[in-house]
Amino acid sequence: MGSWAAFANRAHGVRPAIIAGLVQGGASALVTFTLKSSLEAMAGRLKGPLAFVVPPTISCTVVLVLLVVAHRLAGTHELWSTISIPYAASSAYAWIYTAILVRRRSGPHWRQ
């Protein structure tokens, strides 16, 4: 995702592109490191429809805030272009993985 950030900021010169890439690379590493375990912890504590909705909603919100704040502090020029693909990927993962977790926990009756 860091190379995407650099590409998204290429029109502003090498230095801004590299900074955006490094910031996004670091943010992506942090998100990747924590997302799975945090979704599992949240989904494991909730029941019913809340187990489907709350964990990905919280993780998507936290990821969006993290990306916006990190790139604002770094002075990233193309903020929304920079975070669009990493945010979409982490959000899709959060919703899909949470649904898988909750369905597995619900057992075979879910499929009937």
Z-matrix of the N, CA and C atoms (Angstrom, degrees):
N
C 1 1.450
C 2 1.528 1 112.01
N 3 1.320 2 115.52 1 -22.94
C 4 1.456 3 118.68 2 176.79
C 5 1.515 4 112.30 3 -64.91
N 6 1.329 5 116.59 4 -37.81
C 7 1.462 6 118.72 5 179.10
C 8 1.524 7 110.73 6 -69.51
N 9 1.328 8 117.76 7 -32.54
C 10 1.468 9 119.87 8 174.58
C 11 1.530 10 109.39 9 -62.57
N 12 1.328 11 117.13 10 -44.72
C 13 1.466 12 120.78 11 -179.77
C 14 1.525 13 111.01 12 -60.94
N 15 1.327 14 116.85 13 -41.83
C 16 1.464 15 120.26 14 177.81
C 17 1.527 16 110.41 15 -63.10
N 18 1.324 17 116.36 16 -43.09
C 19 1.459 18 120.94 17 178.51
C 20 1.523 19 110.94 18 -61.92
N 21 1.327 20 116.79 19 -44.07
C 22 1.468 21 120.98 20 -178.26
C 23 1.524 22 111.94 21 -63.14
N 24 1.328 23 117.29 22 -24.35
C 25 1.463 24 121.55 23 -177.58
C 26 1.525 25 113.64 24 -108.82
N 27 1.311 26 118.20 25 13.33
C 28 1.459 27 123.04 26 -174.91
C 29 1.527 28 113.59 27 -61.84
N 30 1.325 29 117.90 28 -28.48
C 31 1.464 30 120.75 29 -177.97
C 32 1.529 31 112.31 30 -70.21
N 33 1.306 32 117.79 31 -12.61
C 34 1.464 33 121.64 32 -177.17
C 35 1.521 34 113.02 33 -99.77
N 36 1.314 35 116.92 34 6.79
C 37 1.461 36 120.91 35 178.02
C 38 1.523 37 112.64 36 105.98
N 39 1.321 38 114.01 37 169.64
C 40 1.460 39 120.48 38 -175.52
C 41 1.529 40 111.39 39 -66.88
N 42 1.330 41 117.19 40 -47.69
C 43 1.471 42 119.82 41 -176.60
C 44 1.528 43 112.50 42 -59.38
N 45 1.338 44 120.57 43 -51.83
C 46 1.459 45 119.55 44 178.32
C 47 1.540 46 112.86 45 -61.50
N 48 1.314 47 116.42 46 -35.19
C 49 1.464 48 119.56 47 179.19
C 50 1.532 49 110.72 48 -66.21
N 51 1.323 50 116.62 49 -42.95
C 52 1.468 51 120.28 50 179.49
C 53 1.530 52 111.00 51 -66.70
N 54 1.318 53 116.79 52 -42.42
C 55 1.465 54 119.73 53 178.84
C 56 1.525 55 110.27 54 -61.58
N 57 1.318 56 117.45 55 -46.33
C 58 1.464 57 120.69 56 178.58
C 59 1.523 58 110.61 57 -59.79
N 60 1.326 59 116.16 58 -41.06
C 61 1.464 60 120.29 59 179.15
C 62 1.516 61 112.55 60 -64.21
N 63 1.315 62 116.63 61 -42.43
C 64 1.468 63 120.26 62 179.17
C 65 1.522 64 111.60 63 -67.33
N 66 1.325 65 116.39 64 -41.59
C 67 1.474 66 120.06 65 178.46
C 68 1.517 67 110.14 66 -63.17
N 69 1.329 68 116.52 67 -45.85
C 70 1.461 69 119.71 68 -179.28
C 71 1.524 70 111.02 69 -67.30
N 72 1.306 71 117.13 70 -38.25
C 73 1.457 72 119.95 71 177.23
C 74 1.521 73 111.65 72 -60.42
N 75 1.312 74 116.67 73 -44.80
C 76 1.464 75 120.87 74 177.55
C 77 1.515 76 112.71 75 -65.00
N 78 1.332 77 115.80 76 -43.34
C 79 1.470 78 119.81 77 179.08
C 80 1.521 79 110.66 78 -64.61
N 81 1.317 80 117.25 79 -41.67
C 82 1.464 81 120.89 80 179.06
C 83 1.525 82 111.27 81 -64.16
N 84 1.315 83 116.92 82 -38.35
C 85 1.465 84 120.25 83 177.78
C 86 1.524 85 110.53 84 -63.40
N 87 1.320 86 116.70 85 -43.50
C 88 1.463 87 120.93 86 179.02
C 89 1.523 88 111.00 87 -63.70
N 90 1.320 89 116.87 88 -45.71
C 91 1.464 90 121.14 89 179.74
C 92 1.526 91 110.40 90 -62.58
N 93 1.313 92 116.73 91 -45.90
C 94 1.463 93 121.04 92 -179.76
C 95 1.522 94 110.89 93 -61.17
N 96 1.312 95 116.67 94 -40.14
C 97 1.456 96 122.06 95 -177.74
C 98 1.532 97 112.36 96 -66.30
N 99 1.336 98 117.65 97 -32.97
C 100 1.463 99 120.81 98 -172.02
C 101 1.526 100 115.53 99 -108.30
N 102 1.310 101 118.51 100 -20.12
C 103 1.466 102 120.61 101 -170.08
C 104 1.526 103 113.28 102 -62.32
N 105 1.307 104 118.34 103 -51.01
C 106 1.459 105 122.00 104 -176.08
C 107 1.523 106 111.66 105 -59.27
N 108 1.316 107 116.72 106 -50.58
C 109 1.466 108 119.48 107 -177.19
C 110 1.527 109 112.44 108 -67.45
N 111 1.320 110 117.81 109 -35.35
C 112 1.463 111 119.04 110 178.91
C 113 1.525 112 111.26 111 -69.95
N 114 1.327 113 117.82 112 -37.98
C 115 1.467 114 120.25 113 176.31
C 116 1.527 115 110.64 114 -63.95
N 117 1.327 116 116.43 115 -42.94
C 118 1.462 117 120.20 116 179.51
C 119 1.533 118 111.07 117 -62.60
N 120 1.318 119 116.47 118 -42.93
C 121 1.468 120 120.13 119 -179.85
C 122 1.524 121 111.46 120 -64.08
N 123 1.330 122 116.77 121 -45.66
C 124 1.464 123 119.55 122 -178.92
C 125 1.519 124 111.55 123 -67.64
N 126 1.316 125 117.72 124 -46.75
C 127 1.468 126 121.14 125 -178.39
C 128 1.521 127 110.98 126 -63.55
N 129 1.316 128 117.87 127 -32.50
C 130 1.454 129 121.72 128 179.64
C 131 1.511 130 113.88 129 -69.99
N 132 1.314 131 117.16 130 -20.59
C 133 1.470 132 121.43 131 -178.67
C 134 1.519 133 113.37 132 -94.62
N 135 1.306 134 117.31 133 -11.13
C 136 1.464 135 120.76 134 -174.89
C 137 1.521 136 111.35 135 -112.42
N 138 1.314 137 116.00 136 157.85
C 139 1.463 138 122.50 137 179.95
C 140 1.528 139 109.73 138 -125.50
N 141 1.320 140 115.23 139 158.53
C 142 1.465 141 121.78 140 174.50
C 143 1.509 142 113.57 141 62.90
N 144 1.328 143 115.78 142 -149.79
C 145 1.473 144 120.66 143 -177.53
C 146 1.531 145 113.58 144 -60.15
N 147 1.328 146 116.72 145 -29.30
C 148 1.466 147 118.96 146 179.19
C 149 1.522 148 111.58 147 -62.44
N 150 1.315 149 117.08 148 -33.08
C 151 1.465 150 120.56 149 179.46
C 152 1.529 151 111.31 150 -65.75
N 153 1.335 152 116.95 151 -29.38
C 154 1.467 153 121.06 152 177.33
C 155 1.526 154 112.34 153 -77.12
N 156 1.328 155 116.51 154 -36.53
C 157 1.469 156 120.91 155 -167.66
C 158 1.524 157 114.25 156 -97.70
N 159 1.312 158 117.50 157 -44.02
C 160 1.464 159 120.41 158 -171.61
C 161 1.534 160 113.17 159 -65.48
N 162 1.342 161 119.96 160 -50.53
C 163 1.468 162 118.24 161 -177.14
C 164 1.532 163 114.62 162 -58.14
N 165 1.339 164 119.59 163 -48.73
C 166 1.468 165 116.48 164 179.49
C 167 1.527 166 113.44 165 -69.83
N 168 1.319 167 116.84 166 -30.82
C 169 1.463 168 118.96 167 178.25
C 170 1.524 169 110.30 168 -64.77
N 171 1.320 170 116.39 169 -44.94
C 172 1.470 171 119.90 170 178.51
C 173 1.525 172 110.73 171 -64.88
N 174 1.327 173 116.97 172 -46.22
C 175 1.466 174 118.31 173 -177.81
C 176 1.522 175 111.35 174 -65.57
N 177 1.318 176 118.29 175 -40.07
C 178 1.473 177 120.25 176 178.14
C 179 1.524 178 111.25 177 -63.04
N 180 1.314 179 116.69 178 -39.44
C 181 1.462 180 120.53 179 178.53
C 182 1.523 181 111.19 180 -65.27
N 183 1.327 182 116.22 181 -46.16
C 184 1.469 183 120.53 182 -179.69
C 185 1.527 184 110.85 183 -63.39
N 186 1.327 185 117.09 184 -43.24
C 187 1.466 186 120.65 185 179.68
C 188 1.528 187 110.36 186 -63.27
N 189 1.320 188 117.69 187 -43.87
C 190 1.466 189 120.49 188 179.57
C 191 1.523 190 110.89 189 -61.23
N 192 1.325 191 117.30 190 -46.39
C 193 1.468 192 120.87 191 179.14
C 194 1.527 193 110.37 192 -61.87
N 195 1.327 194 116.98 193 -45.68
C 196 1.466 195 120.91 194 178.88
C 197 1.523 196 111.28 195 -57.45
N 198 1.337 197 116.86 196 -48.67
C 199 1.464 198 119.85 197 -177.90
C 200 1.521 199 112.08 198 -64.92
N 201 1.319 200 116.81 199 -44.47
C 202 1.470 201 119.51 200 -178.80
C 203 1.528 202 110.43 201 -64.59
N 204 1.319 203 117.28 202 -47.57
C 205 1.471 204 119.97 203 -178.78
C 206 1.526 205 111.12 204 -63.17
N 207 1.323 206 117.58 205 -46.57
C 208 1.467 207 120.61 206 -178.77
C 209 1.522 208 111.37 207 -60.22
N 210 1.323 209 117.04 208 -44.56
C 211 1.466 210 119.47 209 -178.46
C 212 1.526 211 112.60 210 -75.08
N 213 1.320 212 117.39 211 -31.12
C 214 1.479 213 119.27 212 174.35
C 215 1.526 214 110.01 213 -64.95
N 216 1.330 215 115.90 214 -45.40
C 217 1.466 216 119.43 215 179.10
C 218 1.525 217 111.82 216 -62.76
N 219 1.325 218 116.60 217 -33.35
C 220 1.464 219 120.96 218 -179.80
C 221 1.530 220 112.16 219 -81.62
N 222 1.314 221 117.34 220 -10.81
C 223 1.462 222 120.42 221 -179.43
C 224 1.517 223 113.71 222 76.40
N 225 1.320 224 116.92 223 27.98
C 226 1.465 225 121.20 224 179.39
C 227 1.527 226 109.68 225 -59.91
N 228 1.323 227 116.10 226 127.88
C 229 1.462 228 121.13 227 -176.69
C 230 1.523 229 112.67 228 -72.29
N 231 1.290 230 117.23 229 -50.50
C 232 1.473 231 122.57 230 -175.64
C 233 1.529 232 109.62 231 -98.69
N 234 1.325 233 115.62 232 65.93
C 235 1.465 234 121.07 233 -172.95
C 236 1.524 235 112.98 234 -55.43
N 237 1.313 236 118.11 235 -55.48
C 238 1.464 237 121.15 236 -173.32
C 239 1.519 238 111.73 237 -69.63
N 240 1.312 239 118.00 238 -37.01
C 241 1.472 240 120.00 239 174.64
C 242 1.524 241 110.65 240 -65.95
N 243 1.311 242 115.87 241 -36.85
C 244 1.457 243 121.14 242 -178.25
C 245 1.522 244 111.90 243 -65.85
N 246 1.330 245 116.77 244 -43.59
C 247 1.468 246 118.96 245 -174.31
C 248 1.523 247 113.73 246 -92.38
N 249 1.315 248 118.52 247 -8.58
C 250 1.468 249 120.16 248 -173.79
C 251 1.527 250 113.63 249 -58.70
N 252 1.313 251 118.01 250 -50.20
C 253 1.470 252 120.54 251 -177.35
C 254 1.528 253 111.54 252 -72.82
N 255 1.342 254 120.12 253 -46.48
C 256 1.467 255 118.53 254 176.94
C 257 1.529 256 112.71 255 -60.31
N 258 1.324 257 116.91 256 -39.30
C 259 1.468 258 119.86 257 179.69
C 260 1.525 259 111.04 258 -68.07
N 261 1.315 260 117.23 259 -41.82
C 262 1.465 261 120.38 260 178.03
C 263 1.524 262 111.34 261 -62.14
N 264 1.313 263 116.77 262 -42.01
C 265 1.471 264 120.65 263 179.89
C 266 1.521 265 111.44 264 -65.05
N 267 1.318 266 117.84 265 -46.78
C 268 1.465 267 119.76 266 -178.63
C 269 1.522 268 111.19 267 -69.04
N 270 1.315 269 117.53 268 -34.38
C 271 1.473 270 120.66 269 178.26
C 272 1.523 271 111.37 270 -67.98
N 273 1.313 272 116.40 271 -44.73
C 274 1.471 273 119.54 272 177.74
C 275 1.521 274 110.21 273 -60.68
N 276 1.312 275 116.46 274 -44.43
C 277 1.470 276 120.53 275 178.24
C 278 1.527 277 110.18 276 -59.30
N 279 1.322 278 117.61 277 -46.05
C 280 1.464 279 121.37 278 -177.38
C 281 1.524 280 111.50 279 -60.14
N 282 1.322 281 117.65 280 -45.95
C 283 1.470 282 120.83 281 -178.54
C 284 1.525 283 111.21 282 -69.21
N 285 1.315 284 117.02 283 -44.55
C 286 1.472 285 120.23 284 -177.59
C 287 1.525 286 110.85 285 -68.76
N 288 1.320 287 117.65 286 -46.50
C 289 1.455 288 120.25 287 -178.04
C 290 1.527 289 111.23 288 -64.67
N 291 1.327 290 117.71 289 -39.13
C 292 1.463 291 120.38 290 177.73
C 293 1.517 292 110.72 291 -63.44
N 294 1.315 293 117.06 292 -42.74
C 295 1.469 294 119.97 293 178.48
C 296 1.531 295 110.43 294 -61.37
N 297 1.314 296 117.34 295 -41.03
C 298 1.473 297 121.09 296 177.91
C 299 1.527 298 110.48 297 -62.97
N 300 1.332 299 116.92 298 -45.30
C 301 1.464 300 120.54 299 179.46
C 302 1.527 301 111.77 300 -59.14
N 303 1.307 302 116.42 301 -47.59
C 304 1.463 303 120.94 302 -176.62
C 305 1.527 304 110.43 303 -68.30
N 306 1.312 305 117.14 304 -40.06
C 307 1.471 306 119.78 305 178.22
C 308 1.518 307 111.71 306 -64.44
N 309 1.311 308 117.40 307 -41.65
C 310 1.476 309 120.48 308 177.88
C 311 1.517 310 110.89 309 -61.62
N 312 1.298 311 116.23 310 -42.42
C 313 1.465 312 121.23 311 -179.00
C 314 1.521 313 111.36 312 -68.04
N 315 1.319 314 116.79 313 -30.96
C 316 1.468 315 121.35 314 -177.95
C 317 1.515 316 111.57 315 -71.18
N 318 1.297 317 117.67 316 -22.67
C 319 1.461 318 120.56 317 176.34
C 320 1.509 319 113.23 318 86.04
N 321 1.356 320 116.14 319 -172.49
C 322 1.463 321 121.60 320 -172.95
C 323 1.533 322 113.65 321 -67.36
N 324 1.318 323 118.13 322 -23.57
C 325 1.462 324 118.81 323 -178.47
C 326 1.522 325 112.41 324 -63.72
N 327 1.335 326 117.10 325 -20.08
C 328 1.466 327 121.24 326 179.11
C 329 1.535 328 111.21 327 -60.62
N 330 1.322 329 117.47 328 -35.46
C 331 1.453 330 122.50 329 -173.91
C 332 1.527 331 112.64 330 -80.36
N 333 1.298 332 118.89 331 -9.30
C 334 1.476 333 120.93 332 -175.88
C 335 1.499 334 112.27 333 -75.74
